């Protein structure tokens, strides 16, 4: 996709067939295929024909207007991609503290992951050792909060007998409720298992780590 920056004062942006054209005061004309244009930045005294404005709105081309020195004035943007229903839902959810907090954690966690990927390429460079360490600590802090939420959920159904071990005697109704809610608290990077001590001794698993087939389990 193409970005068009127009700063030659007195130029005119128009449409000619399948092209956007920029005609400069000296008569020089430049053409950009309409199908590839995504954004226009106009600096200072730049003219737009009515047809050019209509074509921008029709094709979803964003037009930003600046002063000659770069002060932002405003923009023209198509409203065709605006989904009112979705915006109303987003506005409604923004007032829910728990949802906003969870969304913030996911964004922060993703940013931390991206930083670790980049810094991981320079892990052997002492210059970035401290940065890498700090990012790892931030990742651990986010993960601990996520695990804390899972712990609180599990404690609604069972007693925590060790750091990562819970024991409980559940009715079928509560067991079903427990299973249905677990997925909302873990990711593919986590590993959680439930060992049933009654019936056929079934083993249920979430996250990473497949359960080996045809292997005997001894629960002590």
C-alpha positions in Angstrom: 0.0 0.0 0.0 1.1 3.6 -0.7 1.4 6.7 1.5 1.2 10.1 -0.2 2.8 13.2 1.4 2.0 16.5 -0.3 3.9 19.5 0.8 4.5 21.5 -2.4 2.4 24.6 -1.7 -0.5 25.2 -4.2 -0.6 21.6 -5.4 -4.0 20.0 -6.3 -5.0 16.5 -5.5 -7.5 15.1 -8.0 -8.7 11.9 -9.6 -8.1 10.8 -13.2 -9.5 7.4 -14.1 -8.0 4.8 -11.8 -5.4 7.2 -10.4 -5.0 9.9 -7.8 -3.1 12.8 -9.4 -1.1 15.6 -7.8 -0.7 18.6 -10.0 2.1 21.0 -8.8 2.0 24.8 -9.6 4.6 24.3 -12.3 2.3 21.9 -14.1 4.2 18.7 -13.2 1.7 15.9 -12.6 2.3 12.8 -10.5 0.0 9.8 -10.5 -0.6 7.1 -7.9 -2.9 4.1 -8.5 -6.1 4.4 -6.5 -6.0 0.7 -5.6 -2.7 1.1 -3.8 -3.3 4.4 -2.0 -4.0 4.1 1.8 -3.1 7.4 3.3 -2.6 11.1 2.3 -0.9 13.8 4.4 -1.4 17.3 3.2 0.9 20.0 4.5 -0.1 23.7 4.2 -2.0 25.1 1.2 -2.9 21.9 -0.6 -6.1 21.7 -2.7 -8.5 18.7 -3.1 -11.1 18.4 -5.8 -14.6 17.3 -4.6 -14.2 14.1 -6.6 -10.9 13.3 -4.9 -12.5 13.7 -1.4 -15.3 11.5 -2.5 -12.9 8.8 -3.8 -10.9 8.9 -0.5 -14.1 8.3 1.5 -15.3 5.6 -0.9 -12.0 3.7 -0.8 -11.2 4.3 2.9 -8.2 6.5 2.2 -7.4 8.5 5.4 -6.5 12.2 4.7 -4.7 14.1 7.4 -4.3 17.9 7.2 -1.3 19.7 8.7 0.0 23.3 8.7 3.1 23.9 6.6 5.1 23.5 9.8 3.5 20.2 10.8 0.7 21.2 13.2 -2.2 18.8 13.0 -5.5 20.3 12.0 -7.8 17.4 11.4 -8.6 14.5 9.1 -11.1 13.0 6.7 -11.9 9.3 7.3 -14.6 7.0 6.0 -17.3 5.9 8.4 -18.0 2.7 6.4 -15.9 0.6 8.7 -17.5 1.8 11.8 -19.6 -0.9 13.6 -21.9 0.9 16.0 -22.9 -2.3 17.8 -19.3 -3.2 18.4 -18.5 0.3 19.7 -21.5 0.2 22.1 -20.3 -3.1 23.4 -16.7 -1.8 23.8 -18.0 1.3 25.7 -20.1 -0.9 28.0 -17.2 -3.2 28.7 -14.9 -0.2 29.4 -16.9 0.4 32.6 -16.2 -3.1 34.0 -13.1 -2.9 36.1 -12.4 -6.7 36.0 -12.6 -6.8 32.2 -10.5 -3.7 31.7 -7.9 -5.1 34.1 -7.7 -8.5 32.4 -7.4 -6.8 29.0 -4.6 -4.6 30.3 -2.8 -7.6 31.6 -3.0 -9.4 28.2 -1.7 -6.3 26.4 1.2 -5.9 28.8 2.0 -9.6 28.7 2.1 -9.5 24.9 4.4 -6.4 24.9 6.7 -8.2 27.4 6.8 -11.2 25.2 7.7 -9.1 22.2 10.5 -7.4 24.1 11.9 -10.8 25.3 12.0 -12.0 21.7 14.0 -9.0 20.6 16.3 -9.0 23.6 16.7 -12.7 23.4 18.7 -12.2 20.2 21.2 -10.2 22.2 21.1 -12.3 25.4 24.9 -13.0 25.2 25.7 -9.3 25.0 26.6 -8.0 28.4 25.3 -4.5 27.3 21.7 -5.8 27.3 22.0 -8.2 30.3 20.3 -5.9 32.8 17.5 -5.1 30.3 16.9 -8.8 29.7 16.8 -9.4 33.5 14.3 -6.6 34.1 12.0 -7.8 31.4 12.1 -11.4 32.7 11.2 -10.1 36.2 8.3 -8.2 34.7 7.1 -11.4 32.9 7.3 -13.3 36.1 5.2 -10.6 37.9 2.5 -10.8 35.3 2.5 -14.7 35.3 2.3 -14.7 39.1 -0.8 -12.5 39.0 -2.4 -14.8 36.4 -1.6 -17.9 38.5 -2.9 -16.2 41.6 -6.3 -15.8 39.8 -6.3 -19.5 39.0 -5.5 -20.4 42.6 -8.4 -18.3 43.8 -10.7 -20.1 41.4 -9.5 -23.6 42.4 -9.8 -22.7 46.1 -13.6 -22.3 45.5 -13.8 -26.1 45.0 -10.8 -27.6 46.8 -8.3 -27.2 49.6 -4.7 -26.2 48.7 -2.6 -28.9 50.4 0.7 -28.0 48.7 1.9 -25.1 46.5 0.6 -26.7 43.3 -1.7 -29.4 44.7 -5.4 -29.1 45.6 -7.6 -31.8 47.1 -11.4 -31.8 47.1 -14.5 -33.9 47.3 -16.9 -32.5 44.7 -20.5 -33.3 43.7 -21.0 -34.0 40.1 -22.5 -30.5 39.7 -19.5 -28.8 41.2 -17.1 -31.0 39.3 -18.8 -30.0 36.0 -18.7 -26.3 37.1 -15.0 -26.6 37.9 -14.1 -28.2 34.6 -16.1 -25.7 32.6 -14.4 -22.7 34.2 -10.7 -23.8 34.1 -10.1 -22.8 30.5 -10.7 -19.2 31.3 -7.8 -19.1 33.7 -5.0 -20.9 31.8 -3.2 -20.6 28.5 -1.4 -23.1 26.2 1.8 -22.4 28.2 0.3 -23.7 31.4 -0.2 -27.3 32.6 -3.0 -28.4 34.8 -4.3 -31.9 35.5 -7.2 -33.4 37.5 -6.8 -36.9 38.8 -10.1 -38.6 39.8 -9.7 -41.0 42.7 -13.0 -42.6 42.1 -14.6 -44.4 39.2 -12.1 -45.3 36.5 -9.5 -42.9 37.8 -9.7 -40.7 34.8 -7.1 -38.0 34.2 -8.1 -34.6 32.7 -5.5 -32.2 31.3 -5.4 -28.6 30.2 -2.5 -26.7 28.6 0.7 -28.2 27.5 2.0 -31.7 28.3 0.0 -34.6 26.8 -0.8 -37.5 29.0 1.1 -40.7 27.9 -1.2 -43.4 26.7 -1.2 -46.9 28.4 0.8 -45.7 31.4 -0.2 -46.7 34.9 -0.6 -43.9 37.4 0.0 -44.4 41.1 -1.5 -41.7 43.3 0.0 -41.6 46.8 
